[in-house]
Amino acid sequence: MLDELGFYTLAGQPDSSRDLVTEVIEGEALGLGTAFISERYNKKEAAALSGAAGAVSERIRIETAATNHNTRHPMVTAGYARTMQSLTGGRFVLGLGRGIPLMQDAFGIPHITTAQMEDFVDVMRRLFRGEAIIGHDGPAGSWPVLHLDATLDEYLPTGLVAFGPNSLELGGRCFDDIVLHTFFTDETTARCVETVKRAAEKAGRDPATVKVWSCFATVGDHIAEDKRLMKLVGRLATYLQGYGELLVRTNGWDLDVLQRILADDVVATVRGLDVVGTTEQLEHVATLIPDEWLAPSATGSPSQCVAAIRNQFDLGCDGVIMHGATPAELTPIVEEYRRTAT
């Protein structure tokens, strides 16, 4: 198994949730170490997908990246995580994220704070140690009694999708896996890794035990051009629509360029370009986005993709999620990665 490589199941907008079954089987056969599961409510509810992934696999790790802690009662989440650990023989990682404020506002879901996630992870780990938690009153919430199983004494691995410095430091303090964001520049990636590792050391943890994953768009030239546009231009444009200022500030890009992109008629009116954008629309949007904004990705021939992936390790990352492609689409890249291993 290539424990340092992973992929996202159901990249983009799948025709059917059942596509996950084939992807997980193929990803495990390819030797990928982790299958990451993102959450969209229409066909990608994380608990259901996790169970399916666990049922059809034997070795690959299964990690949510991410679900939100405040969309389920903590006992429901604990039961979900415990069931997954039992189903998979300990191959499950509960990955959390802060979520998208615009979506949370629309659905009436409270915004998530760093303190809430830290408190919630502590609650989960106490439950996995068999504790009965009485009268908890903390940032994550207040509950009279929380209890999973008095005979339980296990460790629940947790992951965090981190963006800003507060989340990155939180990841270093108390999470096992930290997943960075797609389209981070080399400078941003290196800085994020350093922030996580420094926070881990400050908290008295061994930084080497905290795994930082680069979420790295990997879209080789062997994929059809219209799909490449969707996976690269469409995906970045959708990020810019949702939280462009945060991404642009994080990377040190030009905010004036962002405003020009967002003011464009297509970008302003077609929401979710990585799902519904036509080839013509995406070709137009490609003329708006600077080349350097799309550069933090693995593109070109398999050898070029492998070189870009290996550069993520040179920047300090412990793992690379080859984002935006299915295991079938990743096969020539992974074969080249194995062939050129030293």
ZICORCOR-V508339 format. One record per backbone hydrogen bond with DSSP energy under -1.0 kcal/mol. NH is the residue of the N-H (numbers start at 0). CO is the residue of the C=O. Records with the same first field share a line. If there is no record, write none. Layout:
# ZICORCOR-V508339
NH=CO / CO
This chain:
# ZICORCOR-V508339
1=30
2=0
4=1
5=319
6=33
8=35
18=15
19=16
20=17
22=18
23=19
24=20
25=21
26=22
27=23
28=24
29=25
31=26
32=1 / 4
33=4
34=60
35=6
36=62
43=39
48=44
49=45
50=46
51=47
52=48
53=49
54=50
55=51
60=32
61=90
62=34
63=92
64=36
66=94
70=67
76=72
77=73
78=74
79=75
80=76
81=77
82=78
83=79
84=80
85=81
86=82
87=83
89=84
92=61
93=156
95=158
96=66
103=99
104=100
105=101
106=102
108=103
116=112
117=113
118=114
119=115
120=116
121=117
122=118
123=119
124=120
125=121
126=122
127=123
129=126
130=125
132=145
134=143
135=142
137=140
140=137
142=135
145=132
151=148
153=127
158=93
159=176
160=95
161=178
167=163
168=164
169=165
170=166
171=167
172=168
173=169
174=170
175=157
176=157
177=210
178=159
179=212
188=184
189=185
190=186
191=187
192=188
193=189
194=190
195=191
196=192
197=193
198=194
199=195
200=196
201=197
202=198
203=200
204=199
208=205
209=206
210=175
212=177
213=318
215=320
217=322
218=297
220=299
222=219
227=223
228=224
229=225
230=226
231=227
233=228
235=231
236=232
237=233
238=234
239=235
240=236
241=237
242=238
243=239
246=242
247=243
248=244
249=245
250=246
252=247
257=253
258=254
259=255
260=256
261=257
262=258
263=260
267=263
268=264
269=265
274=271
275=271
281=277
282=278
283=279
284=280
285=281
286=283
287=284
288=284
292=289
296=294
297=216
304=300
305=301
306=302
307=303
308=304
309=305
310=306
313=309
314=310
315=312
316=311
317=211
318=211
319=3
320=213
321=5
322=215 / 320
329=325
330=326
333=329
334=330
335=331
336=332
337=333
338=334
339=335
340=337
